[in-house]
């Protein structure tokens, strides 16, 4: 298990998405950072716009599938983190995604 100080952090521009609730009108504003295995991996991602955009796209697709009722629960947020971690892991291939952090998470009703 690597030392947390050795890990890298990749921050994304804030996401603003319509949620999948029936009737629409609900949206989510979220600021998301991804913790990766090393600082080198983080740097590689930041310097490779196509990978960064693939990761952003994967997160965006996942966010638009969510419903407000789920996201306001701790379990819903944790499930979303796990799903993002898995989805980005696939999008990024060799990069090890260690954790997903929310620094802002607002569900607008």
N, C-alpha and C positions, 0 to 999 in steps of 0.2 A: 504493500500500500504506500504510494508516494506521499511525501510530506506535503501538506496543504500549501505551504509556502512555494513549492515548486510548480504548482498548477498554474494554468493560464485562464484568463477571463476574456470572453468575447461578448461585447455588448451590442445589442441591436437597437436601431432607431425604434421609438415607441410604436406599438401596433394599435390601430383603431379599427375595430371590425364590427359588422353587424352580426348578432348572434342568431342561432337557428330557431329561436322561439317562434311558435305559431303567431301570426299576426305582425311579426316584425317589430321594429321600433326600439328594440333593446340592443345596446351595444357594449362592447368591452374596450377599455383603454388599458393596455398592459405594457410595462417596460420589462424586458426580459434579458437576462444575462445567462450565458452558458459557461460552466466551468469545464475546462478540458484538461487532459492529462498533464500537459506541460506548457511552459511559456512559449516554447518553440512552436508547438502546435497552434497556439493562439495567434502567434505572429504569422504563421503560414496562412491561417484562415483570413486574417485581416489583409494580407497582401494578395489574396486570391479572390477577387470580387465574385467570380462565378460560383465558388463554393459558398461564400457568404450569402449570396442571393438564393442559392438552392436551399440553404438552411432556413433563410427567412421565409421563403415560399412554403417550405414544409410546415413551419410554425403557423403561418397564415392559414393554410388549408385546415389545419387542426383547430385553430381558434374559431373559424367560421362554423364548425360543426357543433360547437358547444351551446348549451342553453343557460340562461341566467340563473335559473333555479338550482342547477347543479353547481355552478361556479361560486355561488355565495356560501357553499358549505366547505369546511376544511377538507373533507374527503374528496370533494369535486376538484379543489385546487391541487391536491396531491396527485389525483388520477391524471390531471392535465399535465403536471410536471413530468410524471412517469411517461406519458404518451409522447410528450415533446422530446424527452431524452431518447426514447426509442426511435422516433421518426428522424430526428437530426442525426443520430448515430448511423442510420441507414443512408441518409443523404450525404454524409461526410466520409463514409467508408472507413479509412484507416484512423481517423481522429477519434480518440477515446473521450466520450462525453461522460463526465463524472457527476455533474449536478446541473440543475436548472434553477435559477433564482428569479423571483419576481421582486422588483424594487418599487413597482407601482402596479396596482391591480384594482381597477374601478369598474364595477358593473353598473351601467346606467339603465334605470327602469323607466 
